Amino acid sequence: MIVTTGFDIQGKQVGQYLGVVRGIVVRATGLGRGIIGGIKSLAGGNIEEWSVVCEHARMEAFNRMVQHAHEIGADAVIGMRYDATEFSQGATEVLAYGTAVKLN
């Protein structure tokens, strides 16, 4: 499956637009990572414990988006983006989305 943030694929033509596909994940940091991350946040800088949670959430949302694209028969996803929204303290929604297409 080709996935790109661009709106075209070099050497390929979009034959059909199938619609928006998405993958949604809601993640919490968890007690252990939350406490360690909270302590580290006092000193500033990168908080690796939280980075790991974010990266796993993005990867899972991406994989769910690709699965959705497969389910509707897409060859590729163009215009792929991520979005994240914190909707309660310690819980964040991560959304991966794009336009599913068939290629010629």
Backbone torsions as a table, in degrees:
resi	resn	phi	psi	omega
1	MET	NA	123.3	175.2
2	ILE	-83.8	129.7	175.8
3	VAL	-129.8	128.3	-179.2
4	THR	-141.8	151.2	174.6
5	THR	-81.6	-12.7	177.4
6	GLY	-80.5	178.1	-178.2
7	PHE	-112.0	8.8	172.5
8	ASP	-145.8	164.1	-178.8
9	ILE	-125.2	120.2	-176.1
10	GLN	-54.7	129.1	177.7
11	GLY	81.0	1.0	-178.8
12	LYS	-127.2	154.4	174.8
13	GLN	-119.1	139.3	175.1
14	VAL	-75.2	122.6	179.6
15	GLY	-94.4	-31.1	-177.2
16	GLN	-157.0	136.1	173.5
17	TYR	-93.1	125.2	-176.2
18	LEU	-98.1	-15.5	178.6
19	GLY	120.1	-179.4	-178.5
20	VAL	-77.6	135.5	173.0
21	VAL	-118.6	152.4	-177.2
22	ARG	-151.0	158.6	172.5
23	GLY	-135.5	128.0	-176.1
24	ILE	-121.8	134.9	177.0
25	VAL	-135.6	138.6	173.0
26	VAL	-114.7	124.0	-175.8
27	ARG	-126.3	147.1	170.5
28	ALA	-118.4	153.5	-177.6
29	THR	-70.2	-26.1	-175.9
30	GLY	86.6	155.9	-174.1
31	LEU	-61.8	-50.2	-177.2
32	GLY	-62.1	-52.7	-179.5
33	ARG	-65.8	-34.9	179.3
34	GLY	-63.4	-44.1	-180.0
35	ILE	-67.5	-48.8	-179.6
36	ILE	-62.1	-45.3	178.8
37	GLY	-62.4	-39.8	178.6
38	GLY	-62.1	-41.2	178.1
39	ILE	-66.0	-45.0	-179.7
40	LYS	-65.4	-29.8	-178.6
41	SER	-65.3	-22.6	178.2
42	LEU	-65.9	-31.2	-178.4
43	ALA	-88.1	-16.5	-177.9
44	GLY	85.6	175.2	179.4
45	GLY	88.8	-173.4	-179.1
46	ASN	-68.8	137.5	177.5
47	ILE	-112.2	95.1	-172.2
48	GLU	-59.1	-37.1	-179.6
49	GLU	-59.1	-40.8	179.7
50	TRP	-76.8	-33.3	177.2
51	SER	-60.8	-40.2	179.4
52	VAL	-62.9	-44.3	178.7
53	VAL	-61.8	-44.4	-179.8
54	CYS	-63.9	-44.3	-179.0
55	GLU	-63.9	-41.5	177.7
56	HIS	-64.1	-40.0	179.2
57	ALA	-64.8	-43.2	178.4
58	ARG	-63.2	-43.3	-178.9
59	MET	-63.4	-43.0	179.8
60	GLU	-67.2	-41.3	177.5
61	ALA	-63.0	-42.4	177.5
62	PHE	-59.7	-48.4	-179.4
63	ASN	-62.1	-37.0	177.8
64	ARG	-67.9	-37.4	177.4
65	MET	-63.8	-45.5	178.9
66	VAL	-62.1	-41.1	177.3
67	GLN	-60.4	-43.7	178.0
68	HIS	-60.1	-42.3	178.7
69	ALA	-62.6	-43.3	176.7
70	HIS	-59.1	-42.9	-176.9
71	GLU	-61.5	-29.4	-179.5
72	ILE	-100.5	9.3	173.0
73	GLY	83.7	23.5	-178.5
74	ALA	-76.3	151.7	171.7
75	ASP	-96.6	-23.4	-175.5
76	ALA	-157.8	163.9	172.6
77	VAL	-124.6	123.7	178.4
78	ILE	-111.4	160.0	178.5
79	GLY	64.6	30.6	-176.4
80	MET	-66.5	137.4	179.2
81	ARG	-142.1	160.5	170.8
82	TYR	-113.7	150.7	172.2
83	ASP	-142.7	147.5	178.3
84	ALA	-138.6	139.9	179.6
85	THR	-137.7	125.3	173.7
86	GLU	-85.2	116.7	-177.1
87	PHE	-109.1	-7.2	168.0
88	SER	-156.7	161.0	-177.0
89	GLN	-59.4	118.5	177.8
90	GLY	88.5	-2.5	178.8
91	ALA	-125.1	127.3	-176.5
92	THR	-129.3	136.7	173.9
93	GLU	-91.1	132.6	173.5
94	VAL	-116.9	128.1	-178.2
95	LEU	-121.3	127.8	170.5
96	ALA	-111.0	131.1	-178.0
97	TYR	-149.2	159.8	178.1
98	GLY	-174.5	-174.4	-179.9
99	THR	-103.6	122.2	178.1
100	ALA	-81.2	136.7	-178.5
101	VAL	-137.6	157.2	167.7
102	LYS	-102.2	138.4	-179.4
103	LEU	-102.9	150.3	174.4
104	ASN	-86.2	NA	NA
